[in-house]
Amino acid sequence: MMTLTQELTIADAQGRRVGWRGWAALVVLMLPVLLVSVDNTVLSFALPDIALDLQPTSAQQLWIIDAYPLVLAGLLVTMGTLGDRFGRRRMLLIGATGFAAVSVLAAFAPTAALLIAARAAMGVFGAMLMPSTLSLLRSIFTDRDQRRLAIAVWAAMFSAGAALGPIVGGLLLEHFSWGSVFLMSVPVLVPLLVLAPILVPESRDPHPGRIDPISIALSLATMIPIVYAIKEVAVHGLASPAPLLFLVGAGFGVLFVRRQLRAETPMLDMRLFRRGSFSGALLVNLLSVVALVGFLFYVAQHLQLVIGLNPMNAGFALVPGLVAMIVSGLIVVPIAQRVSARVVVPVALAFSVLGYVLVARSTDPGDVGLLIVAFVALGIGIGAAETVSNELILASAPPDKAGAASAVSETAYELGAVLGTAVLGGILTALYRANVVVPAGIPSDAADAARETLAGAMAISHGLDTALGQTLRDAAAHAFDAGASVTAYIGAGLIVLAAVIAAITLGGTRRIEPSQE
């Protein structure tokens, strides 16, 4: 009987269609894709429980969410280079083992600081998982039509995973403590460790780029100060060290770009960004994820802390949006084969703008139906835009740069997850702190905690007498929703910007076609 590796080798040489084993390999590779993207947002619904248990500051609360995607984004290109050199399947298996082990440590973290450290370690191993998935799909699906569908499934799962996080979190938190959202990675990664060696062939780049420790350090030194600066502005305003941090990050970014342009075998080929279609699709990808994660940051807290839904019901409220995101990501493939991307993407993103406008114009904070409709509209636009932009990123890159293009696409996604919380979540937090009016009669320490976060205010209210507690809850909810209205218009503006970029840069490119071999 022919082995899978032999089958794929023949298919690669002749462009033949793969059979059931290729599609089984696709299912296996979707496990890490779903897990990593779910982990970006699963904490949205666990955050209120974590805030009550570990009592983090507002800055720590943001870092609990962002430490993971920040480290993940910073190391994606590096881990992609290591996978090219030592084997993409091998890197996938090492990452899966480490990710599961560190997830167990995160589940039982006793303090906010240790949880942040565990989340950062999860980012290291998560970065080993992601770069190999898309590269392995390209080596498995050599037939153009099959590969187009496989990449559409990959993109749909990547986007849908972000929305699935709060739903999974809601179901787990209904029955277990907040640590369960981390323990879920163990049963997901065990099948990967068992099935990947059987179904997924090993793949290497015969001419990999060299490992460059200086470039690795420069890439991290670029992103960490910039994202930290965004957080500082959100929490402390411009009086913080934020401007200096921006300058430091930008300076290291210039050094990183110069080193890549001068290197004979750069870790990241910056010349890819000279292609308008590549850069445009990348920005659409980035801004779409910013909008999605920012929306989830708001809606998870609103459903639980303002409306008062339990985690499971709050999670189920997002199911229609999740379904819309998956379906639109798949339906857009045949549409984009016939209609230019410069038309498809802006039309799709118009639905997402509608979703944010519905939130901004809402006058009834208890209207769950409106939030469901808003998330469905957002999901339609994000699902379609993510599928098209990911495909165009690969299609716009030369065949020998496909691995680098994959890593950049995934990096944009992870940076979008960071910025969605840091920018939109940070603005919402800042507006809440500026507008909340703590009623008189509350002790100063408790009043300070109530001003820090919405979760803090709700926790304090339960320890007060009935009338005073209700007054604090009403004041906190009003301040949070008022901030959400302003933040929603900013989110809508980001999506409009993405649509304009798509209309300008994606014209003249191939419609959603795989890159030429």
C-alpha positions in Angstrom: 0.0 0.0 0.0 1.3 3.4 -0.9 2.3 5.7 2.0 0.9 9.1 2.4 4.3 10.7 1.7 4.6 8.7 -1.5 1.1 9.7 -2.5 1.8 13.3 -1.9 5.1 13.2 -3.7 3.4 11.9 -6.8 0.6 14.4 -6.5 3.2 17.2 -6.2 4.9 16.1 -9.3 1.8 15.6 -11.4 -0.6 18.1 -9.8 -3.0 15.2 -9.0 -5.9 15.5 -6.6 -5.4 14.0 -3.1 -7.8 11.5 -1.6 -9.3 11.1 1.8 -6.0 11.0 3.6 -5.2 14.5 2.4 -8.6 15.8 3.7 -8.0 13.9 7.0 -4.6 15.7 7.3 -6.5 19.0 6.8 -8.8 18.1 9.7 -5.7 17.3 11.9 -4.1 20.6 11.0 -7.2 22.5 11.9 -6.8 21.5 15.5 -3.9 23.8 16.3 -5.4 26.6 14.1 -8.6 26.5 16.1 -6.9 26.2 19.4 -4.5 29.1 18.9 -7.2 31.4 17.6 -9.7 30.3 20.3 -7.1 31.1 22.9 -6.8 34.7 21.7 -10.4 35.4 22.8 -11.4 32.6 25.2 -10.4 34.8 28.2 -13.0 37.4 27.2 -15.6 35.5 29.1 -13.3 34.2 31.8 -12.0 37.7 32.6 -14.8 38.7 35.0 -14.1 35.5 37.1 -10.4 36.0 36.9 -10.8 39.6 38.0 -12.9 38.6 41.0 -10.4 35.8 42.0 -7.0 37.3 41.3 -8.0 41.0 41.6 -5.7 42.3 38.8 -5.2 46.0 38.1 -6.7 47.4 34.9 -3.3 47.2 33.3 -2.7 43.6 34.5 -6.2 42.7 33.2 -5.2 43.9 29.7 -1.9 42.0 29.9 -3.6 38.8 30.9 -5.2 38.9 27.5 -2.4 40.3 25.5 0.8 38.6 26.8 -0.1 35.5 24.8 -0.8 37.0 21.3 2.0 39.6 21.7 4.7 36.9 22.2 3.1 34.7 19.6 3.2 37.5 17.0 6.8 38.4 17.9 8.0 34.8 17.3 6.0 33.6 14.4 8.5 34.5 11.7 11.3 33.1 13.9 9.6 29.8 14.5 8.7 29.6 10.8 12.4 29.8 10.0 13.2 27.1 12.5 10.4 24.9 11.0 11.9 25.4 7.5 15.3 24.3 8.7 14.4 21.4 11.1 11.0 20.3 9.8 7.6 21.8 10.0 5.8 18.7 11.3 8.5 18.3 14.0 8.0 22.0 15.1 4.3 21.4 15.2 4.6 18.4 17.5 7.1 20.2 19.8 4.8 23.2 20.0 1.8 21.1 20.8 3.5 19.3 23.7 4.8 22.5 25.2 1.5 24.3 24.7 -0.5 21.7 26.6 2.0 21.6 29.5 2.1 25.3 30.0 -1.7 25.5 29.7 -2.0 23.3 32.8 0.3 25.7 34.7 -1.8 28.7 33.6 -5.0 26.9 34.8 -3.7 26.9 38.4 -1.9 30.2 38.5 -2.4 31.7 42.0 -1.7 35.4 41.1 -2.2 37.7 38.2 1.5 38.1 37.6 2.1 34.3 37.3 -0.9 34.0 35.0 0.6 36.7 32.7 3.9 34.8 32.7 2.2 31.5 31.8 0.3 33.3 29.0 3.6 34.5 27.6 5.1 31.0 27.7 2.0 29.8 25.9 2.7 32.3 23.2 6.2 30.8 22.7 4.8 27.4 22.0 1.8 28.7 20.1 4.3 30.3 17.7 5.7 26.9 17.0 2.3 25.6 16.0 1.0 28.2 13.5 3.6 28.8 10.8 3.8 25.2 9.8 0.0 24.7 9.3 -0.4 26.7 6.1 2.9 25.6 4.7 2.0 21.9 5.2 -1.4 22.5 3.5 0.4 23.9 0.5 2.5 20.8 0.2 -0.4 18.4 0.7 -2.9 20.1 -1.7 -1.1 20.5 -5.0 -4.3 20.6 -7.1 -5.3 24.2 -7.5 -9.0 23.7 -6.8 -8.5 21.5 -3.8 -5.9 23.9 -2.4 -8.2 26.9 -2.8 -10.9 25.1 -0.7 -8.4 24.0 1.9 -7.1 27.5 2.3 -10.7 28.8 2.6 -11.3 26.3 5.3 -8.1 27.3 7.1 -9.0 31.0 6.9 -12.6 30.4 8.1 -11.4 28.3 11.0 -8.8 31.0 11.9 -11.5 33.7 12.0 -14.2 31.6 13.5 -11.9 30.4 16.3 -11.7 34.0 17.6 -15.5 34.0 18.0 -15.6 30.4 19.3 -13.4 31.4 22.2 -16.2 33.2 24.2 -18.7 30.4 23.5 -16.3 27.7 24.7 -15.4 29.9 27.6 -19.1 30.4 28.5 -19.8 26.7 28.4 -16.9 25.8 30.6 -17.4 28.6 33.1 -21.0 27.5 33.6 -19.7 24.3 35.2 -16.1 24.8 36.1 -13.7 27.5 37.4 -11.8 29.9 35.1 -8.8 27.5 34.9 -10.9 25.2 32.7 -10.5 27.5 29.7 -6.8 26.6 29.7 -7.2 22.9 30.4 -9.3 22.5 27.3 -6.1 22.6 25.2 -5.0 19.2 26.5 -7.8 17.1 24.9 -7.5 19.1 21.7 -3.8 18.6 21.3 -3.6 14.9 22.3 -5.3 13.8 19.0 -2.8 16.1 17.1 0.1 14.4 18.7 -1.3 11.0 17.8 -2.6 11.6 14.3 -0.1 14.1 12.9 2.8 11.6 12.5 0.4 9.2 10.7 -1.4 11.6 8.4 0.8 14.7 8.0 4.0 14.3 6.0 7.2 16.0 7.0 8.1 19.1 5.0 11.3 21.2 4.9 12.6 24.1 2.9 15.7 22.8 1.0 17.2 26.3 1.2 16.0 27.8 4.5 16.9 31.2 5.7 19.6 31.4 8.4 18.8 31.8 12.0 19.5 35.3 13.0 19.4 36.0 16.8 19.8 39.8 16.2 16.8 40.0 14.0 14.8 38.0 16.5 15.7 40.4 19.3 15.0 43.4 17.1 11.5 42.1 16.1 10.6 41.7 19.7 12.2 45.0 20.7 10.0 46.7 18.1 6.6 45.3 19.1 6.7 45.0 22.8 7.4 48.8 23.5 4.8 49.9 21.0 2.0 47.7 22.4 3.0 48.5 25.9 2.8 52.2 25.0 -0.7 51.7 23.8 -1.7 50.1 27.1 0.0 52.9 29.0 -2.0 55.6 27.1 -5.2 53.6 27.8 -4.6 53.4 31.5 -2.6 56.5 32.4 -3.0 58.9 29.4 -0.2 60.8 27.6 1.4 61.7 30.8 2.8 58.2 31.0 6.1 57.1 29.3 4.0 56.1 26.2 5.6 58.6 23.8 9.1 57.5 24.7 8.1 53.8 24.3 6.6 54.6 20.9 9.9 56.1 19.8 11.9 53.2 21.2 9.8 50.7 19.3 9.9 52.7 16.1 13.7 53.0 16.3 14.1 49.2 16.7 11.7 48.7 13.9 13.8 50.8 11.6 16.9 48.8 12.6 15.0 45.5 11.9 13.9 46.6 8.4 17.4 47.8 7.5 19.0 44.5 8.7 16.5 42.5 6.6 17.1 44.6 3.5 20.9 44.1 3.8 20.9 40.4 4.7 21.7 37.9 2.0 19.1 35.5 3.4 16.8 37.7 5.6 14.6 36.3 8.3 11.7 38.3 6.7 12.0 39.5 3.1 10.8 43.1 3.4 10.6 43.4 -0.4 7.3 41.6 -0.2 5.8 44.8 1.2 6.5 46.7 -2.0 3.7 44.7 -3.7 0.6 46.8 -3.2 -1.7 43.9 -3.3 0.3 42.1 -0.6 0.5 45.1 1.7 -3.2 46.0 1.1 -4.4 42.5 1.9 -2.2 42.4 5.0 -3.7 45.7 6.3 -7.3 44.5 5.6 -6.4 41.3 7.6 -5.0 43.3 10.5 -7.8 45.9 10.8 -10.5 43.2 10.5 -9.1 41.3 13.4 -8.7 44.5 15.4 -12.4 45.2 14.9 -13.4 41.6 15.8 -11.4 41.3 19.0 -12.3 44.8 20.1 -16.0 43.9 19.7 -15.6 40.7 21.7 -13.8 42.6 24.5 -16.9 44.7 24.9 -19.7 42.3 24.3 -18.3 39.6 26.7 -18.4 42.1 29.6 -21.7 43.7 28.6 -23.6 40.4 28.4 -22.3 39.1 31.8 -21.7 42.2 33.9 -24.3 44.7 32.6 -27.2 42.5 31.4 -26.4 39.7 33.9 -26.4 36.6 31.7 -24.5 33.6 33.0 -21.4 32.6 31.0 -23.1 29.8 29.1 -26.1 31.9 28.0 -23.8 34.7 27.1 -21.7 32.3 25.0 -24.8 31.0 23.2 -25.8 34.6 22.3 -22.7 34.7 20.0 -23.4 31.4 18.2 -25.4 33.0 15.3 -22.4 35.4 14.7 -20.0 32.5 14.7 -22.1 30.6 12.2 -22.3 33.7 10.0 -18.6 34.1 10.1 -17.9 30.5 9.0 -20.5 30.4 6.3 -19.5 33.8 4.8 -15.8 32.7 4.7 -16.7 29.7 2.6 -19.4 31.3 0.4 -17.1 34.1 -0.6 -14.7 31.8 -2.5 -16.8 31.2 -5.6 -18.0 34.8 -5.5 -14.4 36.1 -5.4 -13.6 34.0 -8.4 -16.0 36.1 -10.5 -15.9 39.5 -8.8 -12.8 41.6 -8.2 -11.4 41.6 -4.6 -11.6 45.5 -4.7 -15.4 45.1 -4.8 -15.9 41.9 -2.7 -14.0 43.0 0.3 -15.5 46.5 0.7 -19.0 45.2 0.2 -18.4 42.5 2.9 -16.9 45.0 5.3 -20.0 47.2 5.0 -21.8 44.5 7.0 -19.3 44.8 9.8 -19.7 48.6 9.8 -23.4 48.1 10.3 -22.7 45.8 13.2 -20.7 48.5 15.0 -23.2 51.3 14.2 -26.0 49.2 15.7 -24.0 49.0 19.0 -23.2 52.8 18.9 -26.8 53.8 18.3 -28.3 51.3 20.8 -30.5 53.0 23.4 -31.5 49.8 25.3 -28.6 48.3 27.2 -30.6 45.2 28.0 -31.4 44.4 24.3 -29.7 41.0 23.7 -31.3 40.6 20.3 -29.7 43.8 19.0 -26.2 42.5 20.1 -26.9 39.2 18.3 -27.8 41.0 15.1 -24.8 43.3 15.4 -22.4 40.3 15.8 -24.0 38.5 12.9 -23.4 41.5 10.7 -19.8 41.8 12.0 -19.2 38.1 11.4 -20.4 38.2 7.8 -18.0 41.0 6.9 -15.0 39.7 8.9 -15.4 36.1 7.7 -15.4 37.0 4.1 -12.7 39.7 4.3 -10.3 37.3 6.2 -10.7 34.5 3.6 -10.1 36.8 0.7 -7.2 38.7 2.3 -5.4 35.6 3.4 -5.7 34.1 -0.1 -4.5 37.3 -1.7 -1.5 37.5 0.6 -0.3 34.1 -0.6 -1.3 34.8 -4.2 0.6 38.1 -4.3 3.8 36.6 -3.1 6.3 34.7 -5.4 6.2 30.9 -5.0 9.6 30.8 -3.3 8.3 33.4 -0.7 5.1 31.5 0.2 6.5 30.5 3.6 7.4 34.0 4.5 4.0 35.2 3.3 2.2 32.7 5.5 4.2 33.8 8.6 3.4 37.5 7.9 -0.3 36.8 7.4 -0.4 34.9 10.8 1.6 37.7 12.4 -0.9 40.3 11.2 -3.7 38.2 12.7 -2.0 38.0 16.1 -1.0 41.7 16.1 -4.6 42.4 15.3 -5.7 40.4 18.3 -3.3 42.4 20.5 -4.3 45.8 19.1 -8.0 44.9 19.3 -7.7 44.6 23.0 -5.0 47.3 23.5 -6.6 50.0 21.3 -10.4 49.4 21.4 -10.3 47.7 24.8 -7.9 50.3 26.1 -10.1 53.2 24.9 -13.2 51.6 26.4 -11.4 51.1 29.7 -10.1 54.7 29.7 -13.6 56.1 28.9 -15.1 54.0 31.7 -12.6 55.3 34.2 -13.1 58.9 33.1 -16.9 58.7 33.3 -17.8 56.4 36.2 -19.3 58.2 39.2 -18.8 56.3 42.4 -21.6 57.2 44.9 -20.7 58.7 48.2 -20.5 56.4 51.2 -18.2 53.8 49.7 -14.8 53.3 51.4 -11.9 54.9 49.5 -10.1 51.5 48.7 -13.4 50.1 47.4 -14.1 53.2 45.4 -10.6 53.0 43.8 -11.3 49.4 42.8 -14.7 50.3 41.4 -13.0 53.0 39.2 -10.4 50.6 37.8 -12.7 48.1 35.9 -16.3 47.3 35.4 -15.7 43.9 37.0 -14.2 45.6 40.0 -17.3 47.8 40.4 -19.7 44.9 40.2 -17.7 42.9 42.7 -17.6 45.8 45.2 -21.4 46.4 44.8 -22.2 42.9 46.1 -20.6 43.8 49.5 -22.7 47.0 50.0 -26.2 47.4 51.2 -28.9 46.9 48.6 -29.6 50.5 47.7 -26.0 51.6 47.6 -24.9 48.5 45.7 -27.6 49.1 43.1 -26.6 52.7 42.7 -23.0 51.7 42.1 -24.0 49.0 39.5 -26.1 51.5 37.6 -23.4 54.1 37.6 -20.8 51.6 36.4 -23.0 50.1 33.7 -23.9 53.6 32.4 -20.2 54.6 32.2 -19.3 51.4 30.5 -22.0 51.6 27.9 -21.4 55.3 27.3 -17.7 54.5 26.6 -18.9 51.6 24.4 -20.8 54.0 22.1 -17.8 56.1 21.4 -15.6 53.0 21.0 -18.0 51.5 18.5 -17.8 54.5 16.2 -14.0 54.1 16.4 -14.3 50.4 15.5 -16.6 51.3 12.6 -14.0 53.9 11.4 -11.3 51.2 11.4 -13.4 48.9 9.2 -14.2 51.8 6.8 -10.4 52.4 6.6 -9.9 48.7 5.8 -12.6 48.9 3.0 -10.9 52.0 1.5 -7.5 50.3 1.5 -9.1 47.2 -0.2 -10.7 49.3 -2.9 -7.4 51.1 -3.6 -4.8 48.4 -3.4 -6.6 45.2 -4.3 -7.5 46.3 -7.8 -5.5 44.8 -10.6 -4.6 41.7 -8.7 -5.7 38.2 -9.5 -9.0 37.2 -8.2 -8.8 34.7 -5.4 -6.4 32.2 -7.0 -3.6 30.2 -5.5 -0.1 31.4 -6.2 1.5 29.9 -9.2 3.8 27.0 -8.6 
